[in-house]
């Protein structure tokens, strides 16, 4: 006799209600909505992301890695707006083709991954939905944060003369995916592991983002690729940018891949999935960044400047070499359609 299928409410009670236990407003996940209170003078910040197996993560990724990436993808949007994290809701479309045993193993790993990342981020699950699908595994996360009213960072504040900065290192995730899919070779096991981990386990830069409020003029997280996401800032702000290739911060593993000729600069600046922050800073605030980076325990690097609006709308980001000569990019970044 085949084992009984798990029901929706059994799944919620067994795997997800424990993730909501510390948040009174989640109401034990027994209701269809949560109640979230904000302190006076704070505004809510909301963002939703969808992830689909074989599109946003490999279909054979471990469940705990999928969980960690899902939370990082969501809360990275809050980091880019300078918000404090409050909590999240999560919807799952689970494949009908999975056996009960497969489903239970995946849910146990996924819930464990969520629990570990929740603790790191200081958030709780607030609610969501669970359904079955004839298609691939799909997830949708809605994150909630708060920011002082009228002080949220947006993409629309960059002005000519501002400096462009980025957090962390760029290109590791794209190179990690290329290693996983066999498109490139890493320079040894340590480099391979480092690049793959950056793809599977990105980190939302919340500590840095909240400290950039009042300092940065515009910000965006690097999800579609550095060139593409800096381009989002430029279009929203009505400006252009010059991006200095030699100044883009690389990890040792990424630098070794590029030096060995296995990967190319285009993989770094157009690949996406870094979830670092790219942001612009007026000249009068640049000196404060050293202290901000130290307090957030996050390195930042100056990588370019903001220029006036270009004559050609398509040329909002110019990539230049160390001599200031233009360098070609291929497609600009990840395209969803």
Buried (B, 14 or more C-beta within 10 A) or exposed (E): EEEEEBEEEEBBBBBBBBBBEBBEBBBEBEEEEBEBEBEEEBBEBEBEBBBBBEEBBBEEBBBBBBBBBBBBBBBBBBBBBBBBBBBBBBBBBBBEEBEEEEBBEBBBBBBBBBBBBBEBBEBBBBBBEBEBEEEEBBBBBBBBBBBBEEBBBBBBBBBBEBBBBBBBBBBBBBBBBBBBEEEBBBBEEEBBBBBBBBBBBBBBBBBBBBBBBEBBBBBBBBBBBBBBBBBBBBBBBEBBBBBBBEBBBBBEBBBBBBEEEBBBBBBBBBBBBBBBBBBBBBEEBBEBBEEBBEEBEBBBBBBBBBBEEBEEEEEBBBBBEEEEEEEEBEEBBBEEE
